[in-house]
Amino acid sequence: MPVYEYISADPENGCRICTEGFEIRRPVTRPPMETCPLCKCAVKKLISKGVTSPKVSGPLSVTDAKKAGFTVLEKRDEGVYEKL
């Protein structure tokens, strides 16, 4: 299940939890929340800043690149590349 982030739509009327923002796990099939589960004030869904992406620890070797299905080219001259 994905984690969604919500924050109070009206910070002056929300509780401490929704004014600071909160995370909740919900199935994708359920509609977005419209109210805080504690104080019932209106909330809005946030776009997450913490997007994870795979990290590459170092450059791939020619062998690793070929095993992954990439074509490896090496520059031989101006505008001329050779397939390794």
C-alpha positions in Angstrom: 0.0 0.0 0.0 1.3 3.5 -0.8 1.9 6.1 1.8 0.0 9.4 1.3 0.8 12.8 2.9 -1.9 15.2 4.0 -1.9 18.6 5.6 -4.7 20.9 6.9 -6.4 23.0 4.3 -7.1 25.6 7.0 -4.2 25.7 9.5 -6.0 27.9 12.0 -8.8 25.4 12.6 -7.0 22.1 12.4 -5.6 20.0 15.2 -1.8 19.7 16.0 -1.5 16.6 13.8 -3.1 17.9 10.6 -1.6 21.4 10.8 1.9 19.9 10.9 1.0 17.2 8.3 0.7 13.5 8.6 1.3 10.3 6.6 -1.2 7.5 6.2 -1.2 4.2 4.3 -4.2 3.7 2.1 -5.1 1.3 -0.8 -4.8 2.9 -4.2 -8.5 2.0 -4.8 -9.8 4.3 -2.0 -10.5 7.9 -2.8 -8.3 10.6 -1.3 -9.1 11.7 2.3 -11.1 14.9 2.6 -11.0 15.4 6.4 -8.6 14.8 9.2 -9.3 11.5 11.0 -9.0 13.2 14.4 -10.5 16.7 14.2 -12.6 16.3 11.0 -11.2 19.5 9.5 -10.6 19.7 5.7 -7.2 18.3 4.5 -5.4 18.3 1.2 -3.0 15.7 -0.3 0.6 16.8 -0.6 3.1 15.8 -3.4 5.9 14.0 -1.7 9.4 15.4 -2.0 11.2 12.3 -1.0 11.1 10.2 -4.1 13.5 7.3 -4.1 15.5 6.2 -7.1 18.0 3.5 -7.5 21.5 4.5 -6.7 24.5 3.3 -8.7 27.6 3.0 -6.5 30.0 3.4 -9.4 30.3 3.3 -13.2 29.3 0.0 -14.8 32.0 -2.0 -16.4 31.8 -3.0 -20.1 30.9 -6.6 -19.1 28.2 -5.4 -16.7 26.7 -3.1 -19.3 26.6 -5.9 -21.9 25.0 -8.3 -19.4 22.3 -5.7 -18.8 21.6 -5.6 -22.5 23.2 -2.2 -23.4 25.3 -1.6 -26.5 28.7 -0.3 -25.5 30.4 2.1 -27.9 33.9 3.6 -27.8 34.9 6.8 -29.5 37.7 6.2 -32.0 37.8 9.5 -34.0 35.7 12.6 -34.4 32.2 11.3 -35.0 33.4 7.7 -35.3 32.4 5.1 -32.7 33.2 1.5 -32.5 31.0 -1.2 -31.0 32.8 -3.2 -28.3 
